[in-house]
Amino acid sequence: MNYFEAIILAIIEGLTEFLPVSSTGHMIVASSFMGIASDPFVKLFTIIIQLGAILSVVVLYFKRFFKSITFYVKLLVAFIPAAVFGLLLSKKIDELLESPMAVGISLLVGGVILLFVDKWFNKPTINEEENINYLTALKIGFFQCIAMIPGVSRSGATIIGGMSQKLSRKVAAEFSFFLAVPTMFAATAKKLYDFYKEGHTITHEQTNLLIVGNVVAFIVALLAIKSFIGYLNKHGFKMFGYYRIVAGLVIIILLLTGHSMEII
């Protein structure tokens, strides 16, 4: 991986981490198109640069993270399902992360669902984060587990999960952003642990790639979050649904017609 490839992946991460289109899925496909070898460092890079994007949430919602202890307890409760299933299914998840077909199918199915989400959940009763109880937080946490399938979208799954529990679109989106913080920190810690446990080390050049990737992802994510909240409040999910359907169909058709998109 060179600096140009690292910047492209970081831009994709920053743009898509908080949109219901799957950042991991897009990075898998982009890596495949650019011919980036799927070595241990590349897998580590795609996880660690999510920290840059997640840091944008802390910056934009800084005051919310110092509001109350209850806020953190809710995030912990919502995080537990992903922590458990992530540990139990880590090997299977790693296998799926190298499958463009899995990404294509997930994008397509998720896109169809997004076309109807606004009609299914159009009577919210929870318009403030303070009104989310622990049971609701736990249910949203189980929705996050679905996003372990590449192409599903962590933000999309958790926002839909929130809306299914009567959260407004804005509150569901913001809670999804907050939940990303412990989730991505844990994923990064686990990936780093596995990386070093397997005997790998990070070179000086790779450290620079990680720094550049995180800085780019942070800046792009700042802009993406502001734009997404505004758009979501006004227009809902349909545009994202159509985008996912088109993207998913393109990937599936390319694969079925013999175009190799397998990661090297």
Sequence and secondary structure as in RCSB ss.txt:
>XXXX:A:sequence
MNYFEAIILAIIEGLTEFLPVSSTGHMIVASSFMGIASDPFVKLFTIIIQLGAILSVVVLYFKRFFKSITFYVKL
LVAFIPAAVFGLLLSKKIDELLESPMAVGISLLVGGVILLFVDKWFNKPTINEEENINYLTALKIGFFQCIAMIP
GVSRSGATIIGGMSQKLSRKVAAEFSFFLAVPTMFAATAKKLYDFYKEGHTITHEQTNLLIVGNVVAFIVALLAI
KSFIGYLNKHGFKMFGYYRIVAGLVIIILLLTGHSMEII
>XXXX:A:secstr
  HHHHHHHHHHHHHHTTTTT HHHHHHHHHHHHT    HHHHHHHHHTHHHHHHHHHHHTGGGGGS HHHHHHH
HHHHHHHHHHHHHTHHHHHHHTT HHHHHHHHHHHHHHHHHHHHHT    B SGGG  HHHHHHHHHHHHHTTST
TS HHHHHHHHHHHTTB HHHHHHHHHHHHHHHHHHHHHHHHHHHHHTT    HHHHHHHHHHHHHHHHHHHHHH
HHHHHHHHHH SHHHHHHHHHHHHHHHHHHHTT      
